[in-house]
Amino acid sequence: MAGSGFDDFDVERFGRRADATITAVERLQETLSSLVGRARDEDGLVEVEFTSRGLSELKLHPKAMRLSSGELAERIKETVGAASDDLYRQMNRAMAEVLGQEGDQTRFLNDPEAVLKQVREAESAFDRTAEDVLGELDRISRRLNL
């Protein structure tokens, strides 16, 4: 059916692109699982490593024991937060490298309208595809006298 959107569909090209995407996503999963966010407080008393599983390493310099428990706790929390932020930046960079700009999720932080725009575009594309499929099914049904 002319204009149905299926006339120019290249199954082999689609398969190659799907395979390439699957391979890229598998590579991305491996990369993301190997990333480590690191941070150190300004005095070098607290060092932290943070992975996708959470806090993986905490090193306290012996001089850190001279701090009050509250001050030490605050430094640990701040350093864990900085290591987590470092991991998040690395993950976004890796996703952008593999998935292109679409993989960089940081672009949504300052522009929530961009998220809504993408949702609306996806909804519109789905609606068009559903109309095409239903039209094609209707045409087949009429052709078969069902």
C-alpha positions in Angstrom: 0.0 0.0 0.0 1.6 3.3 -1.1 2.3 5.7 1.7 2.0 3.0 4.4 5.5 3.4 5.5 6.3 -0.3 4.8 7.2 0.1 1.1 10.7 1.2 1.7 11.4 -0.9 4.8 14.7 -2.7 4.5 14.6 -5.8 6.8 18.3 -6.5 6.4 19.3 -2.9 7.2 17.0 -3.0 10.2 18.6 -6.2 11.4 22.1 -4.9 11.0 21.2 -1.7 12.9 19.5 -3.8 15.7 22.6 -6.0 16.0 24.9 -2.9 16.1 22.7 -1.4 18.8 22.6 -4.6 20.9 26.4 -4.8 20.6 26.8 -1.1 21.6 24.5 -1.6 24.6 26.4 -4.7 25.8 29.6 -2.7 25.6 28.0 0.1 27.5 26.8 -2.2 30.2 30.4 -3.5 30.6 31.8 0.0 30.7 29.2 1.2 33.2 29.9 -1.7 35.6 33.6 -0.9 35.5 33.4 2.8 36.3 34.6 4.1 39.6 33.8 7.6 41.0 36.6 9.0 43.2 36.8 11.9 45.6 39.0 13.3 48.3 38.3 16.0 50.8 40.3 19.2 50.6 42.7 18.2 53.4 43.2 14.6 52.1 41.8 13.1 55.3 38.9 11.3 53.6 39.1 9.4 50.3 36.2 7.6 48.7 35.5 5.3 45.8 31.9 4.9 44.6 30.7 2.3 42.0 27.3 1.4 40.6 26.9 -0.8 43.6 27.5 2.0 46.0 30.3 2.9 48.3 33.2 0.6 47.5 36.2 2.1 49.4 36.6 4.5 52.3 40.0 5.5 53.5 40.5 7.7 56.5 43.9 9.3 57.2 45.0 8.8 60.8 44.7 12.6 61.3 41.0 12.3 60.5 40.6 10.8 64.0 41.4 14.2 65.5 38.2 15.6 64.0 35.0 15.6 66.1 32.6 12.8 65.2 30.2 15.3 63.7 32.9 17.0 61.5 34.2 13.6 60.4 30.7 12.4 59.5 30.1 15.5 57.5 33.3 15.2 55.6 32.5 11.5 54.8 29.0 12.4 53.6 30.4 15.3 51.4 33.2 13.1 50.0 30.8 10.2 49.2 28.5 12.7 47.5 31.4 14.1 45.4 32.5 10.5 44.4 28.9 9.7 43.5 28.8 12.9 41.3 32.1 11.8 39.7 30.6 8.4 38.9 27.4 10.0 37.5 29.5 12.3 35.2 31.5 9.3 34.0 28.4 7.3 33.3 26.8 10.1 31.3 30.0 10.6 29.3 30.1 6.8 28.5 26.4 6.8 27.5 26.9 9.8 25.3 29.9 8.2 23.6 27.9 5.0 22.8 24.4 6.4 22.3 25.3 9.9 21.0 23.6 13.0 22.4 20.5 11.0 23.1 22.5 9.0 25.7 23.6 12.1 27.6 21.0 12.5 30.4 22.5 15.6 31.9 20.8 17.7 29.2 17.5 17.1 31.0 18.6 18.6 34.3 18.2 22.2 33.2 15.5 21.6 30.6 12.5 19.5 31.8 10.6 20.7 28.8 13.0 18.6 26.6 11.8 15.5 28.4 8.1 16.4 27.7 9.0 17.2 24.1 10.6 13.7 23.7 7.6 12.0 25.2 5.2 13.9 22.9 7.3 13.0 19.9 7.4 9.4 20.9 3.6 9.4 21.4 3.1 11.0 18.0 5.4 8.5 16.3 3.5 5.6 18.0 0.2 7.0 16.9 1.3 7.3 13.3 2.7 3.8 13.3 -0.5 2.4 14.8 -2.6 4.2 12.2 -0.3 2.7 9.4 -0.6 -0.8 10.9 -4.4 -0.6 11.3 -4.8 0.8 7.8 -2.7 -2.1 6.4 -4.7 -4.6 8.4 -7.9 -3.0 7.1 -6.7 -3.2 3.5 -5.7 -6.9 3.9 -9.1 -7.6 5.5 -11.0 -6.0 2.6 -8.8 -7.9 0.1 -9.6 -11.2 1.7 -13.3 -10.3 2.0 -13.3 -10.7 5.8 
